[in-house]
Amino acid sequence: MERNLLLTIEYDGTEFSGWQRQPKRKTVQGTLEEALSAVCGQEIRVDGTSRTDAGVHAYGQRASFKGEFGIPTDRLALAVNHRLAGGMRGKTATGPIRITDVREMPMDFHARFDSKGKTYIYKIRNSQHVDVFRRNYCYEIAKPLDLEAMRLAAAQIVGTHDFKCFQSSGGTERETTVRTVYKLDITESDGDIQIRITGDGFLYNMVRIITGTLVEVGMGKIHPMAPASIIESGDRQNAGHTAPPQGLYLGEIYYEIQEVPGYDE
């Protein structure tokens, strides 16, 4: 009997050319599909929720696929993770990709089209001491950032707006650039800054450009009250730089609108 399975996947994006399958390039989707195809005994193609760029990481990417195969649903993750880790018998090993959950869904379910919202996390290390071992997992900034100014700026981004100014060229053409940001929080602990942003959807590089804009506010290059006028202008040139991919993590995908943090009917 055919099943429709939803995967939750975490990955270290350092060595991959992004999520999306590409010819002659190592990608998360391509690597995952190879492992799934081997375990299921047939060609598997997954539909992912977010096409993360090269170097971007994920705690909670989601992908779905359909097929008829013998392996039980509750054994799939174990078998695929073993293969992704190199198939080392008798040894504990973890590869750069890991399935953390598998569940059966209705046949008409689609991981991307049924998504109601996403949370992204952006990590910044604000310290004069560069850490070579964290360079692939955060944005290292030596100059002290004004977090209160950044929070003032962030408050203007929350809401339903045309976010054209926070979109890079080169992405998939969208029918509209209007999106809703439900929540945007900035927290700090011992120089480690986290920007958490939740919305109903995001444009190409939107989170990284928002982050770059907030960083420039924190550095005093952009006024804390400027984001409202930047959004109103619709001009990419008025926003800040695109923050590097290494600090970006896909945090969570939501399929029930009531579960989306910050959502208010």
C-alpha positions as a Markdown table, in Angstrom:
| # | Residue | x | y | z |
|---|---|---|---|---|
| 1 | Met | 0.0 | 0.0 | 0.0 |
| 2 | Glu | 1.3 | 3.4 | -0.9 |
| 3 | Arg | 2.2 | 5.7 | 2.0 |
| 4 | Asn | 2.8 | 9.4 | 2.2 |
| 5 | Leu | 5.6 | 10.1 | 4.7 |
| 6 | Leu | 6.6 | 13.4 | 6.3 |
| 7 | Leu | 10.3 | 13.7 | 7.4 |
| 8 | Thr | 11.8 | 16.1 | 9.9 |
| 9 | Ile | 15.4 | 16.6 | 9.1 |
| 10 | Glu | 18.4 | 18.3 | 10.7 |
| 11 | Tyr | 21.6 | 19.0 | 8.9 |
| 12 | Asp | 25.0 | 20.8 | 9.0 |
| 13 | Gly | 25.0 | 22.7 | 5.7 |
| 14 | Thr | 28.7 | 23.4 | 5.7 |
| 15 | Glu | 29.7 | 20.9 | 3.0 |
| 16 | Phe | 26.6 | 21.2 | 0.8 |
| 17 | Ser | 25.7 | 23.4 | -2.1 |
| 18 | Gly | 22.3 | 24.1 | -0.5 |
| 19 | Trp | 19.2 | 22.0 | -0.1 |
| 20 | Gln | 18.0 | 21.7 | -3.7 |
| 21 | Arg | 19.1 | 18.8 | -5.9 |
| 22 | Gln | 21.7 | 20.0 | -8.5 |
| 23 | Pro | 23.6 | 18.1 | -11.2 |
| 24 | Lys | 27.2 | 17.3 | -10.2 |
| 25 | Arg | 26.9 | 19.1 | -6.9 |
| 26 | Lys | 26.6 | 17.7 | -3.4 |
| 27 | Thr | 23.3 | 18.9 | -1.9 |
| 28 | Val | 21.2 | 18.0 | 1.1 |
| 29 | Gln | 18.2 | 16.9 | -1.0 |
| 30 | Gly | 20.3 | 14.8 | -3.4 |
| 31 | Thr | 22.3 | 13.1 | -0.6 |
| 32 | Leu | 19.1 | 12.3 | 1.4 |
| 33 | Glu | 17.3 | 11.0 | -1.7 |
| 34 | Glu | 20.2 | 8.6 | -2.5 |
| 35 | Ala | 20.0 | 7.2 | 1.1 |
| 36 | Leu | 16.2 | 6.9 | 0.9 |
| 37 | Ser | 16.3 | 5.2 | -2.5 |
| 38 | Ala | 18.9 | 2.6 | -1.3 |
| 39 | Val | 16.8 | 1.8 | 1.9 |
| 40 | Cys | 13.4 | 1.8 | 0.1 |
| 41 | Gly | 14.7 | -0.2 | -2.9 |
| 42 | Gln | 13.3 | 2.3 | -5.4 |
| 43 | Glu | 14.0 | 5.8 | -6.6 |
| 44 | Ile | 12.8 | 8.4 | -4.1 |
| 45 | Arg | 12.2 | 12.1 | -4.7 |
| 46 | Val | 11.3 | 14.3 | -1.8 |
| 47 | Asp | 9.5 | 17.6 | -1.7 |
| 48 | Gly | 11.2 | 19.9 | 0.8 |
| 49 | Thr | 9.6 | 22.9 | 2.5 |
| 50 | Ser | 12.5 | 25.3 | 2.3 |
| 51 | Arg | 15.3 | 25.6 | -0.3 |
| 52 | Thr | 18.1 | 26.6 | 2.0 |
| 53 | Asp | 21.3 | 28.0 | 0.4 |
| 54 | Ala | 24.8 | 26.7 | 0.6 |
| 55 | Gly | 26.2 | 26.8 | 4.1 |
| 56 | Val | 22.8 | 27.2 | 5.8 |
| 57 | His | 21.9 | 24.7 | 8.5 |
| 58 | Ala | 18.6 | 23.2 | 9.8 |
| 59 | Tyr | 17.1 | 22.0 | 13.0 |
| 60 | Gly | 13.7 | 21.3 | 11.5 |
| 61 | Gln | 13.6 | 21.0 | 7.8 |
| 62 | Arg | 10.5 | 19.1 | 6.6 |
| 63 | Ala | 10.1 | 17.0 | 3.4 |
| 64 | Ser | 7.5 | 14.5 | 2.2 |
| 65 | Phe | 7.5 | 11.7 | -0.3 |
| 66 | Lys | 5.2 | 8.9 | -1.5 |
| 67 | Gly | 5.8 | 5.3 | -2.3 |
| 68 | Glu | 5.2 | 1.6 | -1.8 |
| 69 | Phe | 8.1 | 0.0 | 0.1 |
| 70 | Gly | 8.5 | -2.8 | 2.6 |
| 71 | Ile | 10.4 | -1.1 | 5.5 |
| 72 | Pro | 8.1 | -0.1 | 8.4 |
| 73 | Thr | 7.7 | 3.6 | 9.0 |
| 74 | Asp | 9.1 | 3.4 | 12.5 |
| 75 | Arg | 12.3 | 1.8 | 11.1 |
| 76 | Leu | 13.0 | 4.2 | 8.3 |
| 77 | Ala | 14.9 | 6.9 | 10.2 |
| 78 | Leu | 17.2 | 4.4 | 11.8 |
| 79 | Ala | 18.1 | 2.7 | 8.5 |
| 80 | Val | 18.5 | 6.0 | 6.6 |
| 81 | Asn | 20.6 | 7.6 | 9.3 |
| 82 | His | 22.8 | 4.6 | 9.5 |
| 83 | Arg | 23.5 | 4.9 | 5.8 |
| 84 | Leu | 24.0 | 8.7 | 5.9 |
| 85 | Ala | 26.6 | 8.2 | 8.7 |
| 86 | Gly | 28.6 | 5.8 | 6.5 |
| 87 | Gly | 27.1 | 2.5 | 7.5 |
| 88 | Met | 29.7 | 1.9 | 10.3 |
| 89 | Arg | 28.6 | -1.4 | 11.9 |
| 90 | Gly | 29.1 | -1.6 | 15.6 |
| 91 | Lys | 30.1 | 2.0 | 15.9 |
| 92 | Thr | 28.2 | 5.2 | 16.9 |
| 93 | Ala | 28.5 | 7.7 | 14.0 |
| 94 | Thr | 26.5 | 10.7 | 12.9 |
| 95 | Gly | 26.6 | 12.1 | 9.4 |
| 96 | Pro | 25.9 | 15.8 | 8.5 |
| 97 | Ile | 22.3 | 14.9 | 7.8 |
| 98 | Arg | 19.9 | 13.1 | 10.2 |
| 99 | Ile | 16.2 | 12.3 | 10.1 |
| 100 | Thr | 14.7 | 13.1 | 13.5 |
| 101 | Asp | 11.1 | 12.0 | 12.9 |
| 102 | Val | 9.0 | 10.1 | 10.4 |
| 103 | Arg | 5.2 | 10.1 | 10.3 |
| 104 | Glu | 2.5 | 8.9 | 8.0 |
| 105 | Met | 0.3 | 11.7 | 6.5 |
| 106 | Pro | -2.9 | 11.7 | 4.4 |
| 107 | Met | -2.3 | 11.1 | 0.8 |
| 108 | Asp | -3.2 | 14.7 | -0.2 |
| 109 | Phe | -0.6 | 16.2 | 2.2 |
| 110 | His | 2.4 | 18.1 | 0.8 |
| 111 | Ala | 5.2 | 19.3 | 3.0 |
| 112 | Arg | 5.7 | 22.7 | 1.2 |
| 113 | Phe | 2.2 | 23.6 | 0.1 |
| 114 | Asp | 0.5 | 22.7 | 3.4 |
| 115 | Ser | 3.0 | 24.7 | 5.5 |
| 116 | Lys | 1.5 | 27.6 | 7.6 |
| 117 | Gly | 4.6 | 29.2 | 8.9 |
| 118 | Lys | 8.3 | 28.9 | 9.6 |
| 119 | Thr | 10.8 | 30.0 | 12.2 |
| 120 | Tyr | 14.4 | 30.9 | 11.3 |
| 121 | Ile | 17.2 | 31.4 | 13.7 |
| 122 | Tyr | 20.2 | 33.6 | 13.0 |
| 123 | Lys | 23.3 | 33.3 | 15.3 |
| 124 | Ile | 25.8 | 36.1 | 15.8 |
| 125 | Arg | 29.0 | 35.9 | 17.9 |
| 126 | Asn | 29.6 | 39.5 | 19.1 |
| 127 | Ser | 33.2 | 39.3 | 20.4 |
| 128 | Gln | 36.6 | 40.7 | 19.7 |
| 129 | His | 38.0 | 37.2 | 20.0 |
| 130 | Val | 37.4 | 35.3 | 16.8 |
| 131 | Asp | 36.7 | 31.6 | 17.2 |
| 132 | Val | 38.0 | 29.6 | 14.3 |
| 133 | Phe | 36.0 | 26.6 | 15.3 |
| 134 | Arg | 32.7 | 28.5 | 15.1 |
| 135 | Arg | 33.3 | 30.3 | 11.8 |
| 136 | Asn | 30.9 | 27.9 | 9.9 |
| 137 | Tyr | 28.1 | 28.2 | 12.5 |
| 138 | Cys | 27.7 | 31.9 | 13.2 |
| 139 | Tyr | 28.4 | 35.5 | 12.0 |
| 140 | Glu | 31.4 | 36.8 | 13.9 |
| 141 | Ile | 31.3 | 40.5 | 14.6 |
| 142 | Ala | 33.9 | 42.2 | 16.6 |
| 143 | Lys | 32.3 | 45.7 | 17.0 |
| 144 | Pro | 29.9 | 45.9 | 19.9 |
| 145 | Leu | 26.3 | 45.9 | 18.8 |
| 146 | Asp | 23.6 | 48.1 | 20.3 |
| 147 | Leu | 20.9 | 45.5 | 21.1 |
| 148 | Glu | 18.3 | 48.0 | 22.2 |
| 149 | Ala | 18.6 | 49.9 | 18.9 |
| 150 | Met | 18.3 | 46.6 | 17.1 |
| 151 | Arg | 15.1 | 45.7 | 19.0 |
| 152 | Leu | 13.6 | 49.0 | 18.2 |
| 153 | Ala | 14.3 | 48.4 | 14.5 |
| 154 | Ala | 13.0 | 44.8 | 14.7 |
| 155 | Ala | 9.6 | 45.9 | 16.1 |
| 156 | Gln | 8.9 | 47.8 | 12.9 |
| 157 | Ile | 9.4 | 44.7 | 10.8 |
| 158 | Val | 6.8 | 42.7 | 12.6 |
| 159 | Gly | 3.4 | 42.7 | 10.8 |
| 160 | Thr | 2.1 | 42.3 | 7.3 |
| 161 | His | 4.1 | 44.3 | 4.8 |
| 162 | Asp | 5.4 | 44.3 | 1.2 |
| 163 | Phe | 9.0 | 43.0 | 1.9 |
| 164 | Lys | 10.4 | 43.7 | -1.6 |
| 165 | Cys | 13.2 | 45.7 | 0.0 |
| 166 | Phe | 14.4 | 42.6 | 1.8 |
| 167 | Gln | 14.6 | 40.3 | -1.3 |
| 168 | Ser | 17.7 | 39.4 | -3.3 |
| 169 | Ser | 17.5 | 39.0 | -7.1 |
| 170 | Gly | 17.9 | 35.4 | -8.4 |
| 171 | Gly | 15.1 | 33.7 | -6.4 |
| 172 | Thr | 12.0 | 32.1 | -7.8 |
| 173 | Glu | 9.6 | 34.8 | -9.1 |
| 174 | Arg | 6.7 | 35.3 | -6.6 |
| 175 | Glu | 3.2 | 36.4 | -7.3 |
| 176 | Thr | 3.4 | 38.8 | -4.4 |
| 177 | Thr | 6.2 | 40.0 | -2.1 |
| 178 | Val | 3.7 | 40.6 | 0.8 |
| 179 | Arg | 4.5 | 38.5 | 3.8 |
| 180 | Thr | 3.5 | 38.5 | 7.5 |
| 181 | Val | 6.2 | 38.4 | 10.2 |
| 182 | Tyr | 4.5 | 37.2 | 13.3 |
| 183 | Lys | 7.4 | 37.5 | 15.7 |
| 184 | Leu | 11.0 | 38.8 | 15.7 |
| 185 | Asp | 13.0 | 38.5 | 18.9 |
| 186 | Ile | 16.6 | 39.3 | 19.7 |
| 187 | Thr | 18.3 | 37.7 | 22.7 |
| 188 | Glu | 21.9 | 37.7 | 24.0 |
| 189 | Ser | 23.9 | 35.6 | 26.4 |
| 190 | Asp | 27.7 | 36.1 | 26.9 |
| 191 | Gly | 28.2 | 37.6 | 23.5 |
| 192 | Asp | 26.1 | 35.1 | 21.7 |
| 193 | Ile | 23.2 | 36.8 | 19.9 |
| 194 | Gln | 20.2 | 35.0 | 18.5 |
| 195 | Ile | 17.6 | 36.5 | 16.1 |
| 196 | Arg | 14.5 | 34.4 | 15.9 |
| 197 | Ile | 12.0 | 35.3 | 13.2 |
| 198 | Thr | 8.7 | 33.6 | 12.5 |
| 199 | Gly | 6.5 | 34.3 | 9.5 |
| 200 | Asp | 4.0 | 32.8 | 7.1 |
| 201 | Gly | 6.7 | 32.7 | 4.4 |
| 202 | Phe | 10.0 | 34.3 | 3.4 |
| 203 | Leu | 11.4 | 35.8 | 0.2 |
| 204 | Tyr | 14.8 | 34.9 | -1.2 |
| 205 | Asn | 17.5 | 35.9 | 1.3 |
| 206 | Met | 14.9 | 37.8 | 3.3 |
| 207 | Val | 16.1 | 36.6 | 6.7 |
| 208 | Arg | 19.7 | 37.3 | 5.9 |
| 209 | Ile | 18.9 | 40.8 | 4.6 |
| 210 | Ile | 16.8 | 41.6 | 7.7 |
| 211 | Thr | 19.7 | 40.4 | 9.8 |
| 212 | Gly | 22.2 | 42.5 | 7.9 |
| 213 | Thr | 19.9 | 45.5 | 8.3 |
| 214 | Leu | 19.6 | 44.9 | 12.1 |
| 215 | Val | 23.4 | 44.5 | 12.4 |
| 216 | Glu | 23.9 | 47.9 | 10.7 |
| 217 | Val | 21.4 | 49.4 | 13.1 |
| 218 | Gly | 23.4 | 47.9 | 15.9 |
| 219 | Met | 26.6 | 49.4 | 14.5 |
| 220 | Gly | 25.0 | 52.8 | 14.2 |
| 221 | Lys | 25.1 | 52.8 | 10.4 |
| 222 | Ile | 21.3 | 52.8 | 10.0 |
| 223 | His | 18.9 | 54.7 | 12.3 |
| 224 | Pro | 16.8 | 52.5 | 14.7 |
| 225 | Met | 13.6 | 54.0 | 13.3 |
| 226 | Ala | 14.5 | 53.6 | 9.6 |
| 227 | Pro | 13.1 | 50.1 | 8.9 |
| 228 | Ala | 9.6 | 51.4 | 8.5 |
| 229 | Ser | 10.6 | 53.8 | 5.7 |
| 230 | Ile | 12.9 | 51.2 | 4.2 |
| 231 | Ile | 10.0 | 48.8 | 3.9 |
| 232 | Glu | 7.8 | 51.7 | 2.5 |
| 233 | Ser | 10.4 | 52.5 | -0.2 |
| 234 | Gly | 10.4 | 48.9 | -1.5 |
| 235 | Asp | 14.1 | 49.5 | -2.6 |
| 236 | Arg | 16.7 | 46.8 | -1.8 |
| 237 | Gln | 19.4 | 49.5 | -1.9 |
| 238 | Asn | 18.0 | 51.1 | 1.2 |
| 239 | Ala | 18.3 | 48.0 | 3.3 |
| 240 | Gly | 21.4 | 46.6 | 4.9 |
| 241 | His | 23.9 | 44.0 | 3.7 |
| 242 | Thr | 23.1 | 40.3 | 3.2 |
| 243 | Ala | 24.4 | 38.5 | 6.3 |
| 244 | Pro | 26.5 | 35.4 | 5.5 |
| 245 | Pro | 24.8 | 32.0 | 5.3 |
| 246 | Gln | 26.8 | 30.3 | 8.0 |
| 247 | Gly | 24.8 | 31.9 | 10.8 |
| 248 | Leu | 21.4 | 30.9 | 9.5 |
| 249 | Tyr | 19.4 | 27.9 | 10.7 |
| 250 | Leu | 15.9 | 26.7 | 9.6 |
| 251 | Gly | 14.3 | 26.2 | 13.0 |
| 252 | Glu | 10.9 | 24.8 | 12.6 |
| 253 | Ile | 8.0 | 24.4 | 10.1 |
| 254 | Tyr | 4.4 | 24.7 | 11.3 |
| 255 | Tyr | 1.3 | 23.0 | 9.7 |
| 256 | Glu | -1.3 | 24.3 | 12.1 |
| 257 | Ile | -1.7 | 28.0 | 12.2 |
| 258 | Gln | -2.5 | 27.9 | 15.9 |
| 259 | Glu | 1.0 | 26.5 | 16.5 |
| 260 | Val | 2.8 | 29.5 | 14.9 |
| 261 | Pro | 4.5 | 31.6 | 17.6 |
| 262 | Gly | 3.1 | 35.2 | 17.6 |
| 263 | Tyr | 0.1 | 34.3 | 15.5 |
| 264 | Asp | -3.0 | 36.2 | 16.7 |
| 265 | Glu | -6.4 | 35.7 | 15.2 |
